[in-house]
């Protein structure tokens, strides 16, 4: 497994997601997962 820093596109996507999540605060929880941990991708 590697920890590759975000490139410009990844940073742009992260900022866009932050803005979208900030617009609607009706959610109670956000669950994320490191996709590289899925066995099918290793």
N, CA, C and O of each residue as an XYZ file, in Angstrom:
168
protein
N       0.851     -1.165      0.000
C       0.000      0.000      0.000
C       0.898      1.229      0.000
O       1.943      1.241      0.650
N       0.492      2.253     -0.724
C       1.265      3.488     -0.746
C       0.371      4.655     -0.380
O      -0.853      4.578     -0.476
N       0.992      5.709      0.030
C       0.271      6.923      0.398
C       0.745      8.024     -0.539
O       1.682      8.757     -0.222
N       0.097      8.137     -1.688
C       0.490      9.096     -2.711
C      -0.233     10.417     -2.446
O      -1.451     10.427     -2.270
N       0.501     11.527     -2.415
C      -0.140     12.828     -2.202
C      -1.116     13.150     -3.345
O      -0.957     12.664     -4.465
N      -2.106     13.963     -3.047
C      -3.058     14.380     -4.074
C      -2.370     15.267     -5.095
O      -1.550     16.116     -4.747
N      -2.711     15.061     -6.353
C      -2.237     15.978     -7.390
C      -3.238     17.127     -7.494
O      -4.191     17.183     -6.718
N      -3.036     18.036     -8.432
C      -3.925     19.201     -8.560
C      -5.382     18.800     -8.772
O      -6.289     19.427     -8.225
N      -5.602     17.754     -9.567
C      -6.974     17.282     -9.827
C      -7.600     16.719     -8.548
O      -8.766     16.987     -8.259
N      -6.842     15.951     -7.796
C      -7.347     15.401     -6.535
C      -7.668     16.488     -5.526
O      -8.665     16.400     -4.809
N      -6.837     17.504     -5.469
C      -7.094     18.631     -4.568
C      -8.368     19.352     -4.988
O      -9.183     19.721     -4.142
N      -8.542     19.555     -6.302
C      -9.755     20.214     -6.805
C     -10.996     19.404     -6.441
O     -12.007     19.969     -6.024
N     -10.922     18.075     -6.599
C     -12.051     17.217     -6.267
C     -12.356     17.259     -4.769
O     -13.522     17.270     -4.376
N     -11.332     17.281     -3.946
C     -11.538     17.333     -2.495
C     -12.202     18.644     -2.087
O     -13.090     18.653     -1.235
N     -11.779     19.736     -2.685
C     -12.388     21.042     -2.379
C     -13.833     21.073     -2.840
O     -14.696     21.595     -2.134
N     -14.113     20.516     -4.024
C     -15.497     20.461     -4.515
C     -16.377     19.633     -3.585
O     -17.519     20.005     -3.314
N     -15.851     18.517     -3.100
C     -16.612     17.686     -2.167
C     -16.866     18.438     -0.867
O     -17.978     18.410     -0.340
N     -15.851     19.104     -0.350
C     -16.020     19.917      0.855
C     -17.131     20.938      0.673
O     -17.974     21.103      1.556
N     -17.140     21.616     -0.451
C     -18.176     22.620     -0.713
C     -19.561     21.990     -0.794
O     -20.524     22.547     -0.267
N     -19.672     20.834     -1.447
C     -20.973     20.154     -1.552
C     -21.473     19.703     -0.182
O     -22.651     19.864      0.134
N     -20.581     19.138      0.629
C     -20.988     18.668      1.949
C     -21.336     19.831      2.877
O     -22.166     19.689      3.774
N     -20.705     20.968      2.660
C     -20.969     22.134      3.499
C     -22.327     22.769      3.201
O     -22.900     23.435      4.064
N     -22.840     22.570      2.000
C     -24.117     23.162      1.609
C     -25.290     22.552      2.366
O     -26.209     23.267      2.766
N     -25.267     21.245      2.565
C     -26.380     20.538      3.206
C     -25.867     19.881      4.477
O     -25.135     18.892      4.427
N     -26.254     20.432      5.603
C     -25.750     19.910      6.872
C     -26.774     19.004      7.556
O     -26.790     18.894      8.782
N     -27.626     18.360      6.763
C     -28.646     17.492      7.348
C     -28.123     16.080      7.613
O     -28.848     15.267      8.186
N     -26.913     15.768      7.221
C     -26.367     14.443      7.448
C     -25.854     14.316      8.878
O     -25.439     15.302      9.487
N     -25.885     13.109      9.402
C     -25.437     12.830     10.764
C     -24.024     12.271     10.809
O     -23.310     12.446     11.796
N     -23.630     11.604      9.747
C     -22.350     10.914      9.773
C     -21.840     10.739      8.340
O     -22.621     10.591      7.400
N     -20.534     10.759      8.202
C     -19.899     10.456      6.927
C     -18.929      9.305      7.178
O     -18.079      9.380      8.065
N     -19.063      8.256      6.400
C     -18.181      7.097      6.535
C     -17.343      7.013      5.268
O     -17.877      7.046      4.159
N     -16.044      6.905      5.433
C     -15.152      6.790      4.283
C     -14.338      5.517      4.383
O     -14.246      4.892      5.440
N     -13.757      5.156      3.274
C     -12.920      3.959      3.243
C     -11.790      4.188      2.254
O     -11.990      4.809      1.210
N     -10.619      3.694      2.573
C      -9.483      3.737      1.683
C      -9.688      2.660      0.620
O      -9.602      1.470      0.923
N      -9.952      3.055     -0.596
C     -10.283      2.084     -1.640
C      -9.146      1.101     -1.878
O      -9.389     -0.011     -2.347
N      -7.914      1.483     -1.569
C      -6.802      0.559     -1.781
C      -6.838     -0.622     -0.828
O      -6.095     -1.587     -1.010
N      -7.693     -0.561      0.187
C      -7.776     -1.675      1.123
C      -8.714     -2.781      0.628
O      -8.781     -3.846      1.242
N      -9.434     -2.546     -0.468
C     -10.326     -3.564     -1.004
C      -9.490     -4.652     -1.658
O      -8.661     -4.353     -2.518
N      -9.691     -5.923     -1.265
C      -8.861     -7.020     -1.761
C      -8.834     -7.156     -3.273
O      -7.813     -7.552     -3.834
N      -9.928     -6.839     -3.941
C      -9.997     -7.029     -5.386
C      -9.031     -6.088     -6.123
O      -8.639     -6.360     -7.258
N      -8.656     -4.991     -5.477
C      -7.769     -4.024     -6.131
C      -6.308     -4.257     -5.807
O      -5.441     -3.623     -6.407
N      -6.012     -5.143     -4.879
C      -4.609     -5.371     -4.501
C      -3.973     -6.438     -5.352
O      -2.798     -6.755     -5.169
